[in-house]
Amino acid sequence: MPIYEYRCSQCDHEFEVLIDADDTPSCPVCHEQKLERLWSVPSKPRGATPLKTACMADPSTPPCGPMCSRFNA
């Protein structure tokens, strides 16, 4: 089951929820079900080896995105 991030349209509360495909999440504060799903940046597990990147960009340019290996160099 994936963990998704949501923002409530009624009270603007942001939260994460572990959700099954058949479930409909609701805000833990006001119980509203009209939610906006937010984009999340995946993370690597603790103790994992550094991620390899296919980024072959010029090192003098900005990193290619949030998971670019140049952030962790």
N, C-alpha and C positions, 0 to 999 in steps of 0.2 A: 504494500500500500504506500503510495507516495505522500509526502508532506507538501502541502500547498500553503502559500501565503495569501491572505485576503485583507481587504479593507472594507469596513461596513459603510454602506451608503447613508445610513441614518445617523450614527454617532461618530463616524470617522475613525473607529478603533481598528488598529492593524494587529493581526494575529496569525499564527500558524496552526494548521490542523492536519492530522493524519487521517486521510479519508479513503473510504472504499468507493468503488465506482457507483454503487447503488445509493450511497448516502448523499444527503443534501445538508451542507454545513450551515450553521447559524452563528451569529455573533455571540461570543460568551458574555458580553456586557449587556446588550439590549435585546438579544435573541432575534434580531432581524435576519431574514434570509436573503435579502437583496444585497449581494456582495460583489465586489470587484476583485477578480483574481489578479495578483501582482506577479511580476516577473521576478524570479529568484536566480541568484548566481550559485551554481552548484559548488560544493567544496569537496576536497579530497579527504578521505578518512585519516584520522590521526595516525602517525607512524608510517604512512604510505610513502613510497619513494616519490620524488618530484615528478610531475607530469611532463612528458615530452611535448613539444609543440611542432607543428608543421610550419610555423611562422618563419619565413625566410626574409623578413623585412630588413631594410637597412637599419643598423643600430642607432643611427642618428635621428631616425623618425620616431614618433610616439608609438607605444605598444599597440598591438592590433586589437586588444580587447581585454576584459577583466581577467581572463584566464591565461593571458600571454605570459610565457615563461620569463620575459624580461622584467616583470614586476617582482619576481622572486630571486632575481639574479644577485 
